[in-house]
Amino acid sequence: MKIDIITIFPEFFQTFLETSIIKRAIEQDLVEIHLHQLRDYSHQKHNKIDDTPYGGGVGMLMQFPPFYDVINKLKTDDSYVIMLSPQGKVFHQKKATKLASFKHLILICGHYEGIDARIEAFIDEEISIGDYVLTGGEIPAMILSDAVIRLIPGVIQEASFMEDSLQNGWLKYPQYTKPESYKGYHVPEILRSGHHKNIEDWRQKESIKRTYHKRPDLIKKIKLTDQEKMILEEIKSENEK
């Protein structure tokens, strides 16, 4: 996969690209990430890329021509152009999985009061990381990139991300490691039993239980199997007691 990021703060991504899984993915040629300084495409003196909005209003707006030029330079038939924006649909794991199948992503980081609306004719989708406003699109671009890159084949083990929270709609079951007991806090006995089927059943129930208690809103989006319905009813009954 290739990811092109358009920003006025390319230095913002320095540590992100040189750390942990993202760094290894780049070194293994599983992903290419290129940063593009929008000011290099400025049509004004001193590489200025913003101006006051027509019709008045507070703040400065990012101009259309620099984006037009850089997008047309980067875009190919394989490209999918995303603008990080609080007006977009909220990002989620299913979207990350879908984006991981693309060959080329172009991410646009806005700033100031936003971007001239003419850019909307050149994007495929607007994506938000949540219902709040940040100073720019750089952090959302890193979040989206991180979520997508880890799903690219070879970056991490498939078995690892397939059990992640939200990958199948449910939150992940609780996990423990050594020591098995510390100051009166113990690892559940079933996890030390070695009985794989019992452990699997326990994890499924705990996954559903966590979702029910922490994110009940997610359950409405899941097409429940008969077994999941039965487990959920059992959890509700236990909760009432």
HELIX and SHEET records of a PDB file:
HELIX    1   1 PRO A   10  PHE A   13  5                                   4    
HELIX    2   2 GLN A   14  LEU A   17  1                                   4    
HELIX    3   3 SER A   20  GLU A   27  1                                   8    
HELIX    4   4 LEU A   38  TYR A   41  5                                   4    
HELIX    5   5 LYS A   45  ASN A   47  5                                   3    
HELIX    6   6 PHE A   64  LEU A   74  1                                  11    
HELIX    7   7 GLN A   93  LEU A   99  1                                   7    
HELIX    8   8 ALA A  117  PHE A  122  5                                   6    
HELIX    9   9 GLU A  138  ILE A  149  1                                  12    
HELIX   10  10 GLU A  158  MET A  162  1                                   5    
HELIX   11  11 GLU A  189  ARG A  192  5                                   4    
HELIX   12  12 HIS A  196  LYS A  214  1                                  19    
HELIX   13  13 PRO A  216  ILE A  219  1                                   4    
HELIX   14  14 ASP A  226  GLU A  240  1                                  15    
SHEET    1   A 5 GLU A  32  GLN A  37  0                                        
SHEET    2   A 5 LYS A   2  THR A   7  1                                        
SHEET    3   A 5 HIS A 104  CYS A 109  1                                        
SHEET    4   A 5 SER A  79  VAL A  90  1                                        
SHEET    5   A 5 GLU A 125  SER A 128  1                                        
SHEET    1   B 2 ASP A  50  ASP A  51  0                                        
SHEET    2   B 2 LEU A  61  MET A  62 -1                                        
SHEET    1   C 2 SER A 181  TYR A 182  0                                        
SHEET    2   C 2 TYR A 185  HIS A 186 -1                                        
END                                                                             
